């Protein structure tokens, strides 16, 4: 996973995701551990980003947090707070949990 603003001007992104008024350009990168090429998604846990309203961006594979609904969700994609704006299979979205809003208690 990389910085959410991964910019590679010398090539076109492999995927473009839009969520919370922002565009995320995703590139395929070689992963030595897997010995394969994979999509390099932003690491919102290591590098949090927020909407203009202070809500955190999240990826569906991101680890669930203490505020998950229902409690004990393994990942953000399973949580009811993971708001998929237009695509029910979106992998990048916005967490709508008020407890995780910027300025509020963060896990």
N, C-alpha and C positions, 0 to 999 in steps of 0.2 A: 504494500500500500504506500501511497505517496502523498505529498502535499496536495491538497485539494485544488490548488491553482497550477497544477502541472502544465507547463507550457512548452510546446515543442514546435516552434514556428517553421521548422524545415519539413514538417510532414503533417498530413491531415489526421485528425483524431479517428480512432476506430469506432467510437460511439460518442454521442452527445446526449446528455441527460439534462433535463430542465426541472427545477424544483424551487419553490419559494422565491421566484423571481430571479433566479441565478442559473447560469449555464455551466455545466461541468463537462470538460473535454477529457475523454478517457482514451488512453493509448495502450496498445499491446506491448508488453515488455517481456524479455526473457527472464525466467526465474530459474536460477542455478539449482536450487534445492529440489525443484520439481522436474528439472531438465525439460522445460516446456515453455511455450509462450502463453501468457495469461493477461487478462485485462487488469490494468493497474489502477484500482479505485482509490479515491481519497481516503486517508486515515483520519476520520473525524474524531476518533478518540485521542490520538496524539496531537492533532492540529485542529481543534474545534473551529467551526465557522458558524455564523448566525445570520438569520434573516434580518431585514431592517426592523422587524418587530421584536428581535431578541430571541427568537426560537432557534434551537440548534438543528443543523443538518445532521442526518444520520444515513448510514447505509443499511440495507436489509440484513447483511451478515454481521453487523456490529454486535458486540456482546450486549445482552439485555442488562438493564440497570435495576436499582432498588425501587424505582417508581413504575416498573412495568405493569401493564394491565392487559390480561390477568397477571397476578403476581407469579413470579418465577419463569417468565419468558426467557428462553435460551438466547434469543437474538431479537434485534429491533424489528425485523420483518414480521415477527409473530405478535408484536405488541399492538394494541388498539390505538396507541398514541402515534404510531407511524402513519402519517397522513399521506396517502397516495392521491395526488391532485387529479390526474387524468387517466393514468395507466394503473390498472389493478396489479400489475406485475412490476411496478417501478422498483428499482434497486437503490435509488438515492431519493430521499424525501426529507420531510421536516417533522421533527418530534413536536407534537402539540401539547405535551405535558407541561403544565404551568410550573411545576417544581424544577424543571430543567431550563427554564427561560433564563437568559443572561441577566445577572443581577439577583437571581433567586438561588436557592440551594442547589448545588450541582454535585452529582455522584462523584 
